[in-house]
């Protein structure tokens, strides 16, 4: 008869956790808890706002721009960028090293990547808007015109 694993309580012979349910469920929960603890240390430890500090700080930045569409593709790219920038700020401000393997230089590379993505999204929006304006003008002047295609993956606005 096999003994339950000390780290998960899982017993191979019974194929279940002592509390019931799927045998791997509590193992996954344990790993998620460990990941949360590491990431929370990177994002929040040392900040005045507590364990949810990164959410508090980024939401404060977002409140500064009430007319900004955070649900747009551009807004989402900026949101992801802010999350990484906040992580770099808190690591730098507290003088701590990342325990997730994402130190300040890696966070800044993520910021740069998201900034590039935001630039691409913005340029595609402008190109599409300009194409629509040109199409409307061509229609008014009764000129032939073929509009630029809507950027791939975008919802029709």
N, C-alpha and C positions, 0 to 999 in steps of 0.2 A: 504494500500500500504506500502510495507516494504522500509525502508531506506537503502542506501548502507552502508556496514560495513566501519567504519573509517580506519581500518588497511589495507583493501584490495580494497575497492571500490566496492566489489561484492554486488549485489542486488539479493536476493533470488527469488524475484518475476520475475525478468527479466532473471534470470539464465545466466547472462553474466556480464563481466566486462564493465564499461562505455566506455573503449577504444576498445571494441570488443574482439574476441578471447575466448578461454576457460575460464570459470569463475575462475579456480584455478591457471592459469598460472602466474599471477602477484604475487599471494601469495607465490608461490614456488620461484619465482625470489627474492622476499623480504627475504625469509628464507635463500636462498643461499647467498645473500649479507651479511646477519648477520653472517652466518657461515664463510664466507670468511674473514670478518673483525676480528672475534675472532681468527681464525687460523693464519691469517697474523700477528696479534699482537704477538702470540706465536713464529712464525717462523722468523719474520723479525724486529719487533720493537726494536730499540736500536742499530741495526746493521748499519754499514757505507754504505751498498749497497742499502738501501731503501726498499720499499715494496716487491720487488722481490729478496731480499737478499739471501734467502735460496737457490733459483735456481742458483744465481751467485756463492755462496760459494761452493755448491756441484759440480757445473760444473768445477770450478777451481781445485777441488780435482781430478775429472775425467780426466782432461787434463794432469795430472801428469803421467798417465798410458796409453799412446797412443796405445799400443798393446793389451790392455785389451778388451775383447768382452763384452761390456755392454748389448748387446742384448741377451746374453745367459741366461739360468736359473740361473747360478751361479752369473753372472753379475747383474741380476735383484735383487737377494737377497741382494747383496752388496749395490746396489743402494738404496733399501728400508732402509737398515741399516744406510747408510750415512744420509738419510733424518732425521731419528730419532736422530742420533748422533748430527747432526747440530742443531736440535731443543733444545737438552739438552745443547749444547755449548752456544747458544744465550741466553737461559734462565739463565744459570749460569753467563755468562759474564756480563749481564745487571742487575743481581740481581732481576729480575722480577719473579712473580709467574705466572703459566700458567692460562689463562682464559678459556681454552678449557677443563679443567679437566684432562689434561695429564701433570702433573708436571715432574720434572727431574727423579725421581725414576721410574715412568711409562715409560718414554722415554727410560731409560736404560734397562728396562725389554724388551721393543720392540727390542732394539739393540741386546740383548742376544738371543731373539727368532729368529731374522733374521740371526744371526751368526750361530745358530744351524741348521737352514734350509740350509744355505750356506755350512756348513760342510757336511750335508747329501747329497746334490747335488754333491759336490766335490768327496766324497767317492764313490757315485754311478758312476760318470764319470770314476774314476780311476779303479773301479772294472770292468766296461764294457770295458775300453781300455785294461786292462790286459787280459780279456777274449778273445778279438779280437787277441791280440798278441799270446796267447796260441793256438787259433784256427789256425792262420797262420802257426805257428811252427808245429802243429800236421799235417796240410795238407802237409807241406814240407817233414815231416818224414813219411807220409802216415799212421798216427795213427788215430784211431777213436776219435772223439771229438764232444761234444755238447756245443755250445757257450751259455753263459749266455743270458737270454732274455734282450732285450733293455728295459731300465727303463720305467715304465708306464708314459704315457703322454709326452714323449719326441719325438720330430720330428726326423725322420731318418736322420742322418748326412751323 
